[in-house]
Amino acid sequence: MASNPVLEIELQGHGQRAVIDQTGGGLRAYSANSRELLDGYPPGGPSPSGRGQVLIPWPNRLEDGSYEFDGHEHQLAITEPENRNAIHGLVRWQPWTAVERWPERATVEHVLGPEPGYPFTVEIRIEYSLSPGGLTIRTTATNVGMDACPYGTGAHPYLTVGTETVDPVVLHVPARTVLTTDERGLPVGTTPVEETEFDFLRPRPIGTTRLDHAFTDLVRSEDGIARVALAGPRVSTGLALWVDEAYRYVQVFTGDPLPDVNRRSVAVEPMTCPPNAFRTGDAHRLEPGQSFTSTWGITPS
């Protein structure tokens, strides 16, 4: 029996290599100067634990999978049954089409919906590009339907600096506020990070801290960029994940409950909206014909 073809796109340039999985449209692998920066997964197989996946039209969790928008109630499938949530959107297992392709740059596209629980139509394009400064991912969503729709985007890369565990990794999260959550992983409030175990405003080792938290009130440079940085114990083993102003939150996850992760790497997840945004009204509103663009990337160091 013939095996299914591996549908992916490989980019190479400036001493870097990136691989885009056309199932889900996410980032399967990324390396710089032969150093793996992503805790990815083998070609041809499914992404385990959300590795590298695209989280559209909402990142993180949605309580009971239900929400109201413009006076209409909607019910999505419960995809995190243990906590009765819908999680990480609708495109993670969908086919994406390559619409532009060069050695150092490619664009993939997917048209989302309409479907049960999300009766809207959104055209999504993601451009991946390599430059001397690293990898840039630019996502543009356009409402091509007849009605306004709620929209958010995120990504789920697991980052590595080559250590066996994340405990010795020096982490810098430029955020003043962390979201507190209940037993279902849903936000119930916010608190300043100062004088808590979640204060990584000054870089420090992760140690035994367990992280699965959304951070906000990001400290940005003059160009509006916020950078989450990881550094290993050896020279030139660091990296930074940066986000533009469209990304107001970053989720940081040490993967403790997942056997295939278990503190081997750190997921740093850029998010344009917080968890449960469809219910709280914190998602972006896309009017018919309107587009929303957000950009993030990874810089080796």
C-alpha positions as CSV (number, residue, x, y, z in Angstrom):
1,M,0.0,0.0,0.0
2,A,1.4,3.4,-0.9
3,S,2.1,5.8,1.9
4,N,0.5,9.2,2.0
5,P,2.8,12.0,0.6
6,V,4.4,14.4,3.1
7,L,2.9,17.8,2.3
8,E,5.2,20.4,3.7
9,I,7.3,23.3,2.5
10,E,11.0,23.7,3.3
11,L,12.7,27.1,3.4
12,Q,16.4,27.6,3.5
13,G,18.6,30.7,3.7
14,H,21.0,32.7,5.8
15,G,22.1,29.6,7.6
16,Q,18.6,28.7,8.6
17,R,16.0,26.1,7.8
18,A,12.3,26.2,8.4
19,V,9.6,23.6,7.6
20,I,5.9,24.4,7.2
21,D,3.4,21.6,7.7
22,Q,0.6,22.0,5.1
23,T,-1.6,20.0,7.5
24,G,-2.5,22.8,9.9
25,G,-0.2,25.4,8.3
26,G,2.1,25.5,11.3
27,L,5.8,25.4,11.9
28,R,7.2,21.8,12.1
29,A,10.9,22.6,12.4
30,Y,13.2,25.6,12.6
31,S,17.0,25.6,13.0
32,A,19.8,28.1,12.6
33,N,23.4,27.2,11.9
34,S,22.5,23.5,12.4
35,R,21.1,24.3,15.9
36,E,17.5,23.2,16.5
37,L,15.5,26.1,18.0
38,L,12.2,24.3,17.9
39,D,11.1,21.1,19.7
40,G,9.2,19.9,16.6
41,Y,8.1,16.5,15.3
42,P,8.9,14.1,12.5
43,P,7.7,14.6,8.9
44,G,4.5,13.0,7.8
45,G,3.0,12.5,11.3
46,P,0.5,14.5,13.3
47,S,1.6,17.3,15.5
48,P,1.7,16.1,19.2
49,S,0.7,18.4,22.0
50,G,0.0,21.3,19.6
51,R,3.6,21.5,18.4
52,G,4.0,24.5,16.1
53,Q,0.3,24.7,15.3
54,V,-1.7,27.7,14.2
55,L,-4.5,28.7,16.6
56,I,-7.3,30.4,14.6
57,P,-10.0,31.8,15.0
58,W,-9.3,31.7,18.8
59,P,-6.2,30.7,20.8
60,N,-6.3,28.8,24.1
61,R,-9.6,27.7,25.7
62,L,-13.3,28.7,25.2
63,E,-15.6,27.8,28.1
64,D,-18.1,25.1,27.2
65,G,-17.4,25.9,23.5
66,S,-20.2,28.3,23.5
67,Y,-20.5,32.1,23.0
68,E,-22.8,34.9,21.9
69,F,-22.0,37.2,19.0
70,D,-24.3,39.9,17.7
71,G,-27.2,38.5,19.5
72,H,-26.8,34.9,18.2
73,E,-25.8,31.9,20.3
74,H,-23.1,29.5,18.9
75,Q,-22.0,26.1,20.0
76,L,-18.6,24.6,19.0
77,A,-17.4,21.1,19.5
78,I,-15.8,20.3,22.9
79,T,-12.3,19.5,21.9
80,E,-10.8,19.5,25.5
81,P,-13.4,17.1,27.0
82,E,-11.6,16.7,30.4
83,N,-12.2,20.4,31.1
84,R,-15.4,20.9,28.9
85,N,-13.7,23.5,26.7
86,A,-13.2,24.1,23.0
87,I,-9.5,24.7,22.5
88,H,-7.1,26.2,20.0
89,G,-9.5,27.0,17.1
90,L,-10.5,25.2,14.0
91,V,-7.6,25.0,11.6
92,R,-5.1,22.8,13.3
93,W,-5.8,19.7,11.2
94,Q,-7.1,21.4,8.0
95,P,-5.2,21.4,4.7
96,W,-3.4,24.6,3.7
97,T,-2.4,25.5,0.1
98,A,0.9,27.0,-0.9
99,V,0.1,30.1,-2.9
100,E,3.6,31.6,-3.1
101,R,6.9,29.8,-2.8
102,W,10.5,30.9,-3.0
103,P,13.7,29.4,-1.4
104,E,13.6,31.8,1.6
105,R,9.8,32.7,1.7
106,A,6.5,31.0,1.3
107,T,2.8,31.9,1.8
108,V,0.1,29.3,2.7
109,E,-3.6,29.9,2.6
110,H,-6.8,28.4,4.1
111,V,-10.4,29.5,3.9
112,L,-12.2,28.8,7.2
113,G,-15.9,28.2,7.4
114,P,-18.7,28.5,7.5
115,E,-19.2,25.5,9.8
116,P,-21.2,24.6,13.0
117,G,-20.4,27.0,15.8
118,Y,-18.6,29.4,13.5
119,P,-20.9,30.4,10.6
120,F,-18.5,32.9,9.2
121,T,-16.0,32.8,6.3
122,V,-12.5,34.0,6.8
123,E,-9.6,33.8,4.3
124,I,-6.3,33.3,6.1
125,R,-2.8,33.8,4.6
126,I,0.4,33.1,6.5
127,E,3.7,34.2,5.2
128,Y,6.9,32.6,6.5
129,S,10.2,34.3,5.6
130,L,13.9,33.9,6.5
131,S,16.2,36.8,6.8
132,P,19.6,37.5,8.5
133,G,17.6,38.4,11.5
134,G,15.7,35.1,11.8
135,L,12.3,33.8,11.0
136,T,9.2,36.1,10.5
137,I,5.6,34.8,10.5
138,R,3.0,37.3,9.2
139,T,-0.7,36.3,9.4
140,T,-3.5,38.1,7.6
141,A,-7.2,37.2,8.0
142,T,-9.8,38.7,5.8
143,N,-13.5,38.4,6.4
144,V,-14.9,37.3,3.0
145,G,-18.4,36.6,4.4
146,M,-21.5,38.7,4.6
147,D,-21.5,39.2,8.4
148,A,-19.1,40.5,11.0
149,C,-17.2,37.8,12.9
150,P,-15.1,37.3,16.1
151,Y,-11.4,36.6,15.4
152,G,-8.2,35.8,17.2
153,T,-5.0,34.1,16.3
154,G,-2.1,32.4,18.1
155,A,0.7,30.0,17.5
156,H,2.1,27.1,19.6
157,P,5.9,26.7,19.1
158,Y,7.9,24.8,21.7
159,L,11.3,26.4,22.0
160,T,14.5,24.8,23.0
161,V,18.0,25.9,23.8
162,G,19.3,22.3,23.9
163,T,19.0,21.5,27.6
164,E,17.6,18.2,28.8
165,T,15.0,20.1,30.9
166,V,13.9,23.7,31.1
167,D,15.0,24.1,34.7
168,P,18.4,25.7,34.0
169,V,17.0,27.8,31.1
170,V,17.2,31.6,31.8
171,L,13.8,33.0,30.9
172,H,12.8,36.7,30.3
173,V,9.1,37.4,29.9
174,P,8.6,41.2,29.6
175,A,5.2,41.2,31.1
176,R,3.8,43.1,34.1
177,T,0.6,41.0,34.6
178,V,-0.3,37.4,34.6
179,L,-3.8,35.9,34.3
180,T,-5.0,33.6,37.1
181,T,-7.0,30.6,36.1
182,D,-9.4,28.1,37.6
183,E,-9.2,24.3,37.5
184,R,-10.4,24.3,33.9
185,G,-7.6,26.6,32.7
186,L,-10.0,29.5,32.2
187,P,-9.1,33.0,33.4
188,V,-10.7,34.3,36.6
189,G,-8.6,37.4,37.2
190,T,-5.3,39.1,36.8
191,T,-2.4,39.9,39.2
192,P,0.8,41.8,39.0
193,V,3.8,39.5,38.5
194,E,5.9,41.5,41.0
195,E,7.0,39.4,44.0
196,T,5.4,36.2,42.6
197,E,6.9,33.1,41.1
198,F,5.7,34.3,37.7
199,D,8.0,37.4,37.7
200,F,10.4,37.0,34.8
201,L,10.7,40.7,34.1
202,R,14.4,40.3,35.1
203,P,15.8,37.2,33.4
204,R,16.2,34.2,35.7
205,P,16.3,30.4,35.6
206,I,13.0,28.7,35.4
207,G,14.0,26.3,38.1
208,T,11.0,24.3,39.4
209,T,8.4,26.8,38.4
210,R,5.4,25.2,36.5
211,L,4.1,27.5,33.8
212,D,0.9,27.3,31.9
213,H,0.0,31.0,32.1
214,A,-1.0,33.9,29.9
215,F,1.0,37.1,30.4
216,T,0.0,40.6,29.4
217,D,0.9,44.3,29.8
218,L,3.9,43.6,27.7
219,V,6.9,45.9,27.9
220,R,7.8,46.9,24.4
221,S,10.6,48.6,22.6
222,E,10.1,51.9,20.8
223,D,9.1,50.0,17.6
224,G,6.3,48.2,19.5
225,I,8.0,44.9,19.7
226,A,8.0,42.7,22.8
227,R,10.6,39.9,23.1
228,V,10.4,36.7,25.2
229,A,14.0,35.4,25.5
230,L,15.5,32.1,26.5
231,A,19.2,31.5,27.2
232,G,21.0,28.2,27.8
233,P,24.1,27.5,29.9
234,R,26.4,27.5,26.9
235,V,27.4,30.5,24.8
236,S,25.3,31.2,21.6
237,T,22.4,28.9,22.6
238,G,19.8,31.6,23.1
239,L,16.8,32.8,21.2
240,A,14.0,35.3,21.4
241,L,10.4,35.1,20.3
242,W,9.1,38.5,19.4
243,V,5.6,39.8,18.8
244,D,4.2,43.0,17.3
245,E,1.5,45.1,18.9
246,A,-1.3,43.0,17.5
247,Y,-0.2,40.3,20.0
248,R,-1.3,41.5,23.4
249,Y,-0.7,38.2,25.3
250,V,1.9,35.4,25.4
251,Q,1.1,32.0,27.0
252,V,4.2,30.3,28.5
253,F,3.9,26.6,29.0
254,T,6.5,24.2,30.4
255,G,4.5,21.1,29.4
256,D,4.5,19.4,32.8
257,P,1.4,17.3,32.3
258,L,2.3,16.1,28.8
259,P,4.5,13.0,28.7
260,D,6.0,13.9,25.3
261,V,7.0,17.3,26.6
262,N,7.4,17.1,30.4
263,R,9.6,20.2,30.8
264,R,11.8,19.3,27.8
265,S,11.0,22.6,26.1
266,V,9.0,25.8,26.6
267,A,6.0,26.7,24.6
268,V,5.8,30.5,24.0
269,E,2.5,31.2,22.4
270,P,1.8,34.6,20.9
271,M,-1.9,35.4,21.2
272,T,-3.9,38.4,19.9
273,C,-6.5,37.9,22.6
274,P,-6.8,36.2,26.0
275,P,-8.2,32.8,26.7
276,N,-12.1,32.7,26.6
277,A,-12.1,35.8,24.4
278,F,-15.2,34.8,22.4
279,R,-17.2,34.8,25.6
280,T,-15.7,37.9,27.2
281,G,-15.8,40.0,24.0
282,D,-12.0,40.4,23.9
283,A,-11.6,39.0,20.4
284,H,-11.1,41.2,17.4
285,R,-14.2,42.1,15.5
286,L,-13.8,41.6,11.7
287,E,-16.3,43.4,9.6
288,P,-17.1,42.1,6.1
289,G,-14.2,42.9,3.8
290,Q,-12.0,43.8,6.7
291,S,-8.5,42.4,7.2
292,F,-6.4,41.9,10.3
293,T,-2.6,41.4,10.2
294,S,-0.4,40.2,13.0
295,T,3.3,39.4,13.0
296,W,5.7,37.4,15.2
297,G,9.0,35.7,14.8
298,I,12.0,34.0,16.2
299,T,15.5,35.5,16.4
300,P,18.5,33.2,17.2
301,S,21.3,34.5,19.4
